[in-house]
Amino acid sequence: MKSFYFLVVAFLFGMLQVYAIPLKPSIKSTTRFIENKQQWDREVVAMADFAGYRMYITNNDWRIAFYDTKAVETVHQLSDH
């Protein structure tokens, strides 16, 4: 039953991506959920990474963690030097 729930949520979220206005139309986006193999809290079932946020699916709900992409890019550039 958990697999079915996960597939339904993944499908619906994928449909949101299809109808969303792309931020960069020249870049093709693919949504991939990564199964939790003990790299996150044990209540997390899977995670998908998007531009500006991550979506975590748990056994009871889903959570979205937003982050500032410009700040991440700045930190990344600073760490390269």
MISE-718845 format. One record per residue (C-alpha): residue in three letters; residue number from 1; x, y, z. Coordinates in steps of 0.05 Angstrom, whole numbers, plus 32768, in hexadecimal, padded with zeros to 4 digits. Example, Ala and Ser with C-alpha at 12.3 -4.5 7.8 and 13.67 -1.06 7.14 Angstrom:
residues 2
<atom><residu>ALA</residu><num>1</num><xx>80F6</xx><yy>7FA6</yy><zz>809C</zz></atom>
<atom><residu>SER</residu><num>2</num><xx>8111</xx><yy>7FEB</yy><zz>808F</zz></atom>
//
This chain:
residues 81
<atom><residu>MET</residu><num>1</num><xx>8000</xx><yy>8000</yy><zz>8000</zz></atom>
<atom><residu>LYS</residu><num>2</num><xx>803A</xx><yy>802F</yy><zz>800F</zz></atom>
<atom><residu>SER</residu><num>3</num><xx>8056</xx><yy>8024</yy><zz>7FC9</zz></atom>
<atom><residu>PHE</residu><num>4</num><xx>8013</xx><yy>8035</yy><zz>7FAA</zz></atom>
<atom><residu>TYR</residu><num>5</num><xx>800D</xx><yy>8075</yy><zz>7FD4</zz></atom>
<atom><residu>PHE</residu><num>6</num><xx>8054</xx><yy>8089</yy><zz>7FC0</zz></atom>
<atom><residu>LEU</residu><num>7</num><xx>8046</xx><yy>807C</yy><zz>7F76</zz></atom>
<atom><residu>VAL</residu><num>8</num><xx>8005</xx><yy>80A5</yy><zz>7F78</zz></atom>
<atom><residu>VAL</residu><num>9</num><xx>8028</xx><yy>80E0</yy><zz>7F9A</zz></atom>
<atom><residu>ALA</residu><num>10</num><xx>8063</xx><yy>80DC</yy><zz>7F6B</zz></atom>
<atom><residu>PHE</residu><num>11</num><xx>8035</xx><yy>80DB</yy><zz>7F2F</zz></atom>
<atom><residu>LEU</residu><num>12</num><xx>800B</xx><yy>8116</yy><zz>7F48</zz></atom>
<atom><residu>PHE</residu><num>13</num><xx>8049</xx><yy>813E</yy><zz>7F58</zz></atom>
<atom><residu>GLY</residu><num>14</num><xx>8065</xx><yy>812E</yy><zz>7F14</zz></atom>
<atom><residu>MET</residu><num>15</num><xx>8026</xx><yy>8148</yy><zz>7EF4</zz></atom>
<atom><residu>LEU</residu><num>16</num><xx>802F</xx><yy>818A</yy><zz>7F1B</zz></atom>
<atom><residu>GLN</residu><num>17</num><xx>8073</xx><yy>8190</yy><zz>7EFB</zz></atom>
<atom><residu>VAL</residu><num>18</num><xx>8056</xx><yy>8184</yy><zz>7EB6</zz></atom>
<atom><residu>TYR</residu><num>19</num><xx>8024</xx><yy>81BD</yy><zz>7EBC</zz></atom>
<atom><residu>ALA</residu><num>20</num><xx>8051</xx><yy>81EC</yy><zz>7EE3</zz></atom>
<atom><residu>ILE</residu><num>21</num><xx>8070</xx><yy>8228</yy><zz>7EC0</zz></atom>
<atom><residu>PRO</residu><num>22</num><xx>80B9</xx><yy>8217</yy><zz>7EB6</zz></atom>
<atom><residu>LEU</residu><num>23</num><xx>80EC</xx><yy>8247</yy><zz>7ED4</zz></atom>
<atom><residu>LYS</residu><num>24</num><xx>811E</xx><yy>8236</yy><zz>7E9E</zz></atom>
<atom><residu>PRO</residu><num>25</num><xx>80F9</xx><yy>821B</yy><zz>7E61</zz></atom>
<atom><residu>SER</residu><num>26</num><xx>8139</xx><yy>8205</yy><zz>7E3F</zz></atom>
<atom><residu>ILE</residu><num>27</num><xx>8149</xx><yy>81D2</yy><zz>7E76</zz></atom>
<atom><residu>LYS</residu><num>28</num><xx>8122</xx><yy>8191</yy><zz>7E78</zz></atom>
<atom><residu>SER</residu><num>29</num><xx>810E</xx><yy>817E</yy><zz>7EBF</zz></atom>
<atom><residu>THR</residu><num>30</num><xx>8108</xx><yy>8137</yy><zz>7ED8</zz></atom>
<atom><residu>THR</residu><num>31</num><xx>80ED</xx><yy>8127</yy><zz>7F1D</zz></atom>
<atom><residu>ARG</residu><num>32</num><xx>810F</xx><yy>80ED</yy><zz>7F41</zz></atom>
<atom><residu>PHE</residu><num>33</num><xx>80FD</xx><yy>80D6</yy><zz>7F86</zz></atom>
<atom><residu>ILE</residu><num>34</num><xx>8136</xx><yy>80B8</yy><zz>7FAD</zz></atom>
<atom><residu>GLU</residu><num>35</num><xx>8124</xx><yy>8080</yy><zz>7FDD</zz></atom>
<atom><residu>ASN</residu><num>36</num><xx>813A</xx><yy>808A</yy><zz>8025</zz></atom>
<atom><residu>LYS</residu><num>37</num><xx>8170</xx><yy>8057</yy><zz>8035</zz></atom>
<atom><residu>GLN</residu><num>38</num><xx>817E</xx><yy>8074</yy><zz>807B</zz></atom>
<atom><residu>GLN</residu><num>39</num><xx>819D</xx><yy>80B4</yy><zz>8060</zz></atom>
<atom><residu>TRP</residu><num>40</num><xx>8164</xx><yy>80DF</yy><zz>807E</zz></atom>
<atom><residu>ASP</residu><num>41</num><xx>8135</xx><yy>80DA</yy><zz>80BA</zz></atom>
<atom><residu>ARG</residu><num>42</num><xx>8115</xx><yy>8095</yy><zz>80BC</zz></atom>
<atom><residu>GLU</residu><num>43</num><xx>80CF</xx><yy>80B2</yy><zz>80B2</zz></atom>
<atom><residu>VAL</residu><num>44</num><xx>80E3</xx><yy>80CA</yy><zz>806C</zz></atom>
<atom><residu>VAL</residu><num>45</num><xx>80D1</xx><yy>8099</yy><zz>8034</zz></atom>
<atom><residu>ALA</residu><num>46</num><xx>80EE</xx><yy>80BF</yy><zz>7FF9</zz></atom>
<atom><residu>MET</residu><num>47</num><xx>8108</xx><yy>8103</yy><zz>7FE4</zz></atom>
<atom><residu>ALA</residu><num>48</num><xx>8108</xx><yy>812B</yy><zz>7FA3</zz></atom>
<atom><residu>ASP</residu><num>49</num><xx>8135</xx><yy>8166</yy><zz>7F95</zz></atom>
<atom><residu>PHE</residu><num>50</num><xx>811C</xx><yy>81A2</yy><zz>7F6F</zz></atom>
<atom><residu>ALA</residu><num>51</num><xx>8136</xx><yy>81E8</yy><zz>7F61</zz></atom>
<atom><residu>GLY</residu><num>52</num><xx>812C</xx><yy>820D</yy><zz>7FA2</zz></atom>
<atom><residu>TYR</residu><num>53</num><xx>810C</xx><yy>81D6</yy><zz>7FCB</zz></atom>
<atom><residu>ARG</residu><num>54</num><xx>810C</xx><yy>818D</yy><zz>7FDE</zz></atom>
<atom><residu>MET</residu><num>55</num><xx>80CF</xx><yy>8162</yy><zz>7FE7</zz></atom>
<atom><residu>TYR</residu><num>56</num><xx>80D0</xx><yy>812C</yy><zz>801C</zz></atom>
<atom><residu>ILE</residu><num>57</num><xx>809B</xx><yy>80F6</yy><zz>801D</zz></atom>
<atom><residu>THR</residu><num>58</num><xx>808E</xx><yy>80D5</yy><zz>8060</zz></atom>
<atom><residu>ASN</residu><num>59</num><xx>805F</xx><yy>809E</yy><zz>8075</zz></atom>
<atom><residu>ASN</residu><num>60</num><xx>802B</xx><yy>80D1</yy><zz>808B</zz></atom>
<atom><residu>ASP</residu><num>61</num><xx>8035</xx><yy>810F</yy><zz>8061</zz></atom>
<atom><residu>TRP</residu><num>62</num><xx>8065</xx><yy>8135</yy><zz>8034</zz></atom>
<atom><residu>ARG</residu><num>63</num><xx>8091</xx><yy>816F</yy><zz>8046</zz></atom>
<atom><residu>ILE</residu><num>64</num><xx>80B1</xx><yy>81A5</yy><zz>801C</zz></atom>
<atom><residu>ALA</residu><num>65</num><xx>80F2</xx><yy>81C6</yy><zz>8031</zz></atom>
<atom><residu>PHE</residu><num>66</num><xx>8101</xx><yy>8207</yy><zz>800C</zz></atom>
<atom><residu>TYR</residu><num>67</num><xx>8147</xx><yy>8224</yy><zz>8005</zz></atom>
<atom><residu>ASP</residu><num>68</num><xx>8166</xx><yy>8261</yy><zz>7FE4</zz></atom>
<atom><residu>THR</residu><num>69</num><xx>8186</xx><yy>824A</yy><zz>7FA4</zz></atom>
<atom><residu>LYS</residu><num>70</num><xx>81B0</xx><yy>8289</yy><zz>7F9D</zz></atom>
<atom><residu>ALA</residu><num>71</num><xx>81CD</xx><yy>8280</yy><zz>7FE3</zz></atom>
<atom><residu>VAL</residu><num>72</num><xx>81DD</xx><yy>8237</yy><zz>7FD4</zz></atom>
<atom><residu>GLU</residu><num>73</num><xx>81FF</xx><yy>824C</yy><zz>7F93</zz></atom>
<atom><residu>THR</residu><num>74</num><xx>8228</xx><yy>8282</yy><zz>7FB7</zz></atom>
<atom><residu>VAL</residu><num>75</num><xx>823F</xx><yy>8250</yy><zz>7FEC</zz></atom>
<atom><residu>HIS</residu><num>76</num><xx>8250</xx><yy>821E</yy><zz>7FB6</zz></atom>
<atom><residu>GLN</residu><num>77</num><xx>827A</xx><yy>8252</yy><zz>7F90</zz></atom>
<atom><residu>LEU</residu><num>78</num><xx>829E</xx><yy>8267</yy><zz>7FD0</zz></atom>
<atom><residu>SER</residu><num>79</num><xx>82B0</xx><yy>821F</yy><zz>7FE0</zz></atom>
<atom><residu>ASP</residu><num>80</num><xx>82D0</xx><yy>8215</yy><zz>7F9B</zz></atom>
<atom><residu>HIS</residu><num>81</num><xx>8306</xx><yy>8248</yy><zz>7FA9</zz></atom>
//
